[in-house]
């Protein structure tokens, strides 16, 4: 998660063995910077893996042998479509499907309008992008036009349940909603690129 004390942003890890006691640990290393870091739910080829936004514009893939220390980052995804030209970031941890890792993204387009997109990454080599939506999955609407942060739809994660992507999201830090997306057709759209 992203810790913020009013001055500094730090990437931190929350650990627990019993959900009664928690340990907060700041992630370290030259690649443990910025915000928007999200762990893959399992190791890939024996290493921890994480998606991050190192430079406030692009997405990166990071690997580590020690979950607390991150030293390397590899470019993963750059803004490509008009709705994400300003920046692209992740929206929570990737979700494993039979066809690949489903990664929800947020794109920032003209006038700082946020939208939610998706990409499909290879299961064994997530640096390989199998597919990416050309149009947003969810975009801001007039209902989310005003609020504390206007023109924004954003999610911090989703889950897959019985073949449905359950996607909670917020609009302008004022309202929340839940989108239900059939996983099969979404994967097909991603594969069509």
Secondary structure, 3 states (H helix, E strand, C coil): CEEECCCCEEEEEEECCCCCCCEEEECECCCCCCCCCEECCCCECCEEEEEECCCCCCEEEEEECECCECCEEEEEECCCCHHHCCEEEECCCCEEECCEEEEEEEEECHHHCEEEEEEEECCCCCCCEEEECCCCCEECCHHHCCCCCCCCEECCCCEEECCEEEEEEEECCCEEEEEEEEHHHHHHHHHHC
